[in-house]
């Protein structure tokens, strides 16, 4: 098992919770490290937060699924937003558990993932079914953006400059700026401040 969460105190508690039944392969604190560790360690299950530095958990899952469709990720998050849960499940997440329910639901979710099943916290399951019906209105989310644009947006929202983002992503600063303006055009946003507010609203950064 791999744990991916940037709250060290919380991950220490998770280790205790899971130690009796699962072997821990490693702990990482950002989405990019999660992707690297998953490819190197090939854990049976990854328990991940959504809001993490450098790359959020949902985009990290999308990147992993491109190379390994069988990867199993159980999200453990404080976000009750239905849009997050729906997006995670659409990408093939094996579970979605709220942090306040971890003590009673996480072990069940991990066992379900190992058995090829999907576990969704009962707190959200009914809402997911209701809002998933034809004609229901979906909550706005960043799906209009490409995966690369969402990475740029998260790093912008974390306060990094175009030059710093270019160094992290292996791009030119000009390409980063181009991504930024294309996002603004796609979303109908007029300036960088509104763009960052959009990122915060949709959980790309706390």
N, C-alpha and C positions, 0 to 999 in steps of 0.2 A: 504494500500500500504506500502511496505517496500522498503527503499532505501539502496543500498549497494555500497559504494564508499569511498575510503580513502582520498579524497580531500574535506576537510571540507568547504572551500569557495564555491566549486562547488555544494555541497549538499545543502548549504544554498540557492543558486540561484535556485536549483531545487524545493525546498520547495515553493518558491514564485511562480514559474512557474505553479506548479501543485495544489496549495492550493485551487483555486476556484472550482475545479471539483472533487478532490479526497481527501479522508481522509488518513492522514499519520499515520501508526501504529508504525513506528520506523525507526531508521537510524543505520546502522552498518558500520564498516570500514575495515573488512577483510572477506575472504571467509568462514572461519570456523564459524564466528559469524553470517554470512548470513544463513548458514545451520541451526544453532541452533534457530535463530529468526524465520525462516520460519516455523520450526516445532512447535514452541511455539505459535506464533501469527497467523499462517495460513492466511496470507494476500491474497487478491484476485489477486494481481499482485506484482511482485518484479521487480524493476528497478535496474539493477546491472552493474557495470563496469566489464571488463574482467581482467585487471591487478590489483590484490589486494594482500596484504600480506597474508601469511600462506596458502592460497588456492585460486587459480585463479577462476574467475567467471564461466568459462566453466566447470571446474571440480566440482565446487560447484553445478551447475545445474545437472550434471550427478549423483551426490550423492543424491540430492533431488528427482530426477525422479525415483530412485530405490524404494523409499518409497511412493512417491505420483506422479503417472504419470500425474495427472491433474495440477500440479503446473505450473504457468504461469510466465515466466521470460522474460523481455524485456531488452536486452543488450544495454547499452548506452556507447559507447567507442570512443576513438580517433583512434583506429586501423582500417585502410582501407584494411587490409589483407583479401583477399577472403577466405583463409584457415580458418581463425577464424569464419567468417560468416557461411561458409559451415558446420563446425564442430558444431557450436551452433545450427544451424537449424536441423542438423541430430539428435541431442540430444533432440530436441523438444522445442527449444526456441520459444517464442511467438513473438519476434521482434528483430530487429537489427538496431540501429540508431547510426549515428555518432554524436559525441558531438557538432561539429560545426553546426549541423542541429537541435539540441535539441529544440530550440525555436519555430521551425515551424513543427517539425515532432513527437516529443515525445508524446504530448497529443493524436495525432491520433494513434500512436502505442499502447498506453495504452488502448484506447477505442477498438481498433481492438482485443487486447488480451482478454478483458472482453467479447467480442462477439464471442470468439472462433476462431478468424482469426489470420493470421500471417502477420506482417508488416515488410518489408525490405526497408531500405532507397533506393530511386531511384538511388543514386550515385553508389550503388553496385549491384542492381538487374539485370541489363543487363549483367554485368560481371559474375555473378553467373550462369545465364542461359547459357551463352556461354561456360564457363569452365566446366559446368556440362554435356555437351554433350558427348556421347560415343567417346572414342579415344582422348579426350582432356587430357592434362597433368595437373595433380593436383599439387598444391604447397605442398612442403614437410611440414609435421607437426609432432607433437610428438605422433601420434596415434599408433606407434609401441610399445609404453610403456604402462604398466598397469596404472590404476588410482593411485594406491599406489606408483608406481615408479615416476609418475609425481609430486605427493605431496612431495616426498623426494627430487626430483630434484629442485623444487621451493625453498624449505627451504635451500638446499645447495647453490643455487644461491643468496639467501638473506644473505649469510655469516654465517649461523649457522653450528656448528660442529656436528659430528655424535652423540655425547652425548646429545647436545641440541635438535637435531631432534628427538632422541629417547624419550626424555622427552615430547616433544610436541605431538608425535604420539602414545605414549604408547607402544613403541617397545624397544628392546635391541639395544645397539650401534652396536653390531655385525650384527644384522639383517639390520640395516641401511647401513652398509658397504657392505653387500651382495647385497642389492638393487642397490647401486651405481655401483658396478662392473658388475652386470647383465645389467644395462643400458648401460654402456660403451661397453659391448660385443654386445648388440643388435644393437646399433647405429654405431658400428665401430669406436668408439672414444677411444683415447689412454690414456687420462689423465683427471684429474678433471677440469683443466682450460678449455679444449675444451668442456667438459660437461656443464660448466657454460655458455660458449659462446652460446651453443646450446639452453639453457634455455632462454637467453636474446633474441636471434634471433627469437624464436618462441613465445614470448610474455608471458612467465611464470613469468617474472619479468621485470619491467621497467629498 
